[in-house]
Amino acid sequence: MVSASTARNIVGIIGNVISFFLFASPVPTFVKIFKNRSVEEFKPDPYLATIMNCSLWVYYGLPFVTPDSILVVTINGTGLAMEIAYITMFFIFAQRKGRWKVIRWLIVELVCLAILVLCTMLLVHNHKNRSRIVGIFCVIFVVLMYASPLTIMGQVIKTKSVKYMPFYLSLANFLNGVIWVTYALIRFDLYILIGNGIGALFGAIQLILYARYYSSTPKDEDLDDDEKKKPTDVQLSHNPPPAAANRPLA
């Protein structure tokens, strides 16, 4: 019979694989951004939230915070590197407003992370209390990571189009939440359970929304050449003044 520890490791490895696909899911989006040399209506929110989320979970899984959590460190370290690559590309192809947003939030995240590390290392002197404090912050930011694609929900409902809500990111969010909930239940970990349980719920909501509006999303092949050249209603509402019209949208 498989022991709980072995089962947890197996589920953790599966979780690492699914989490990798979660982190890799924006690749088609960034291929499109690279080809168009524009971020269009895509937002940096999911990538900024995920950078902070991965940083916190790497810290949470270190031996001097939460022992025997190496699988948490490996996948979140990988995710952190990938998200930094995404946000770098977003920064390159965003206009000035989008770039300043990225810079501001990265500074805020670095300061918050540094404060947390210094306080827990200097003022807290045992694993249990360190993991409790860091775990609370991890829950907050994993919820923000899972919820960040929902910032586009209003636009999806308004335009009846899922063009700017990446399907693979939503699907990966849901599957990732489910597998890490299983991992947390085998050897009970409240912080992994809460964050990923909420994440599975948010992922399900995103998939429901995608299914609801997929059929009403205009396909490029359904438009004639004149229509393809026209900006959408969403683009019109966000276009800069004519003097700046040649700059890519943030």
Disulfide bonds with the S-S distance in Angstrom:
none
